[in-house]
Amino acid sequence: MAKFIFNMPDIGEGIAEAEIVAWHVKPGDRIEEDQEFVDMMTDKATVPLESPVTGVVLEVAGEVGDMVAIGSTLVVIEVEGEGEAEAEAGVTPGPSEAKLSPSDTGSGRADVVGEPEGAHHHIESEPNPVRPEPVEGPSLTLEPAPQEKDGASTSSARTDNERTVHLAAKVLATPAVRQRARDLGVDLAQVKPAADGRIRHADLDAFLAYNAQSGFAPSGKARADEQVRVIGLRKRIAQNMAEAKRNIPHFSYVEECDVTELERLRAQLNEARGHRPKLTMLPLLIAAICKALPDFPMINARYDDEAGVVTRFGAVHLGMAAQTDGGLMVPVIRDAQAKNLWQLAAEIGRLAEAARSGKATSEELSGSTLTITSLGPLGGVATTPVINRPEVAIIGPNRIIERPMFVPDGMGGERIEKRKLMNISISCDHRVVDGHDAASFVQALKRLLETPALILVG
């Protein structure tokens, strides 16, 4: 039998490593040609890798959350033949690539079907696969769980082999008492123990009875502590947000907008939409942003701080922050300025679904020039969103609320009227955008939102 070594291919532009987010096989599993065996993440996009051969998995390099360098061993597969074949880095295996030729299994070389010229596999007489090292966790001292001394056996709830983490606390109690206290929301440190210093069920009962007479009631059931490893998309979000706040001097500006007429226009358009997608507020906001941006090119820009170059874009490639089960993703609406309201609504729906289902491609998640982030009905009064680096601005519409306002009565006076109001927040990179520019842009956006007919004028 031969060993086929699958090296980590280059799955993105300019990346040096990728993160393991899910293994679909384990050592000992049989794997078929073209079967997906691992999901790797780079630049917020998850890329499944397929096996170029059929065989049995011998080794996998790393655990979920580990980083794997381009060109290093990812998986070792036992296949029919002799010797060892290695899939070299830089060649992305596909269904017709990296196949061991049956006629060459004993020749000391495996030919590759369909590879670019210059790429090859090689056979080594002495296999030397990279073996993943186990990841060590926190060191815990374990001791057998003590039996209760009041005659009540804990065997009905726990096995004789149960072990409990030995903590350096002064509170002594059996696991059953601890669990009951957790369920009741009682801090055992407040319970008076017996003469030997150990808290038993009777001591817990006495504590509850005393506090019940005093009007005490537990505030609620405590959840068990848990540790969640930060991997995949959540890890990328953490890194990107830290880099943005560390490197970008943010400032935020908030303005209140009267969107009563905008909401009225949206309702009228939806009544006449026919088979077209239903309009939310977001397409109208995007259309207004694209209408205002030509006069404020410093907002629709990216800053390369290493090169010291600001690129001001003519087209608006609008990033749209979307919440998914895995975390926040930012799919990109390409050339948003060239799309009408219905096209924007359709593209928003398509990209949001791709992000939620995990099917958004790397191209759909990169290249934005400006980002909009909305929490919809959870938007609050005002937000201070974090800039999507290397962009220089991010816009955050907030929740629409109804409030009384003074409005002109048409006769030179004013009257009180119920109006729909929404705050618009913007965060900017103060190295590139001045406060005056940000405020002027938002005021121009406010005029469009409060006079929505201007949005539809060519």
Order of alpha helices (4+ residues) and beta strands (2+ residues): beta-beta-beta-beta-beta-beta-beta-beta-beta-beta-beta-beta-alpha-beta-alpha-alpha-beta-alpha-alpha-beta-beta-beta-beta-beta-beta-alpha-beta-beta-beta-beta-alpha-alpha
